[in-house]
Amino acid sequence: MKKIILLALFSVSTIALSQEIYTLKTSDGSTLLTAKEPTEEKYGKFTVEKKTYYPEWSPLDWNYVCSKDKFDGKKSCSLNKSHSDVMVSIFDGQHSVYVGRDHYPRSQSAIKVDSNAPIYGYEGSSNTPKKVIEQMKKGKIAYTRYREWPYDYNRDGEVDLTGFAEKYNEMLEKYKEL
């Protein structure tokens, strides 16, 4: 069983390598996208119009996405780890920490980083997001608790904080660039 799990983790990590995507065009306007570096013999009639680099991404790591609204110019970024119960966001300059999903109405939620005191919120939203973020940047593990609809019982989780501080700072830089 251990061999199968290790093989699965190895497979996931090798799939998620960084890559470059090339946009190639012909003189008649036809477009081709490829992840392979274009060679003269194979793509001679095409010209490289754009080369886009997609950074390393892994479902096991912290990942962020940022956008700027085309109508009102408001900026937003969200940082989370796949299959975890924690998301850190910045929306129009306001930080937030969100725990869980599909919350039971009017229920309390909490996050506890390492041996720090739990920090409570309401239906997943932390009352003191900057305090949580500072603890997460220095911490190793975040423990979460919330009540999921339609069940009215505690749903507990754990999130490894390895790499959080670096990705959070990277997300802040990207937010400033928007």
N, C-alpha and C positions, 0 to 999 in steps of 0.2 A: 504493500500500500504506500509506503514512504517513497519508493522509487517512482510510482505513478504521480504523486503530488509534486515531487521535485521536477519531473519531466514536464508537467503541466506549467509550473512556474517558469521553467527555463523557456518553454515555448512562448509564453506570454511576453517575457522580457525580450526575446529576439524579434518578435513581431513589431514591437513598439520602438523601433529605431528611428532616428531622425532621417529626413530625406529631402531631396530637392525635386521639385516638379517643374518641368519645362513646358512652356507654351510655344508651340511651333506653328508658323503660318506659311501658306503658299502664296504665290502671286495672285491667285484668283480669290483669296480670302478664306480658304479652308483652314480649319484649326485642328491641331492634334495636341493632346496632352500626354506626356510620358514621364515616367520616373527614371528612365534610363538616360544616361548622358548621350545626347545626339552625336552621331558620327557622320562624316561626309558621305561615306558609302551607303549608309542606310537611310539617312534623312537629307540627302543632298539638295533636293528641290525645296526644302523647308528652310525658313530662317527662324532663329531663336528670337522670339519677341519678348519673352519674360522668363526669368528664372526665379522661382519662389522657394525659399528655404523654410521647411517646417521643423521646428526644434524637436528635440527628443521628447516623447510623450510616453507615459506608461500608466496603465490603469491602477498600478500599485503605488504611484506617487501622488503628491499634491499637484493639481493642475488648475490653471485659471483661464478665464475667458473675459475679454473686455469689449465694450462697444460704446459707440456714441450715437445717440438718437439723431436721425437725419432731419427731423422736424424741429425739435426744441434744443438740440445741442447738449442735452444732459448726458453725462458720462456715467458708466457703471462697469464694475469688475466684480467677479465672483471667484472664490478660491475654495476648492473642496477636493476630497479624495473619493474616488469611486466606491460605492457601496458603504459609505460612512454616514454617520448621523450629524455631521458638522459642516456648515458652510459659512465662510467669512466673506462679506461683501462691502463694497463702497458704492453708494448710489448718490450721485450729485453732491459729493463731499461728505456724506454721512456714513459712518461705519456701522456695520451690524454683524451680529453672530447669531446664526440660526441653528437650532438643535432639532433633529427629527423631521417628521412629515405627517400629514393627515392627523393633526392634533385633535384630541377630544376637546369639545368646547369648554372654554373657561378653565383649562387645566394649567398646572404649573409645570415648567420644564427646568432642567438644571444641567450645568456643566461643571466638572471638577477636574482641575489639572493637577496631576501628581498628588501630593499630599496637601495642597491648598484647600481652603474652605470652599464648599460648593457655591456657585454663583447662579442665582435663580432668575427665571424669566417667565413670560406668560405666553402660552401657546407657541413655544419654540423661540421667541425673540428674547435675547438677553437684555436686561435692563442697563447693564454697564459693559457694552461691547469692547471699549478700549482696554478695560481692565482684563477681560478674558483674552484678548489678542496678545497683550503683553505677557500674560502667563503662558499662553500657547507658544510664543516665540522662545521662551526659556525652558519649556517643559518637555517631557518625554512621552506621556500618555494623557489623553483627555478621556474622562469617563462621562457618559451622557445618560440622562434619564428624561423621559417624557411619556405622555399617555396618548396612545394612538386610537383614532376613531375606527370602528365603533366599540372597541374594547376599553374598558375603564380600569386598566391595570398598568403598572410601570413597565416600560420597555427600556431596558438598559443596554448600553453599548460602550465600546472602547475604540479609540482612534489613536494610532501611532503618529506622533508628531515629528518624526524624523523628516527633515527637509522642509518643514513648515515655514520656519523663519526666512530661509533663502527665497522660497517661492512667494511668500508674502511681500518681501521687499522688492522682488522682481515685478510683482503685480502692481505695487505702488508706482514704480517707475513707468510702467506701461500706461497706468491711469493718467499720470502727468503728461505723457506724450499725446494723449487723445485730443 
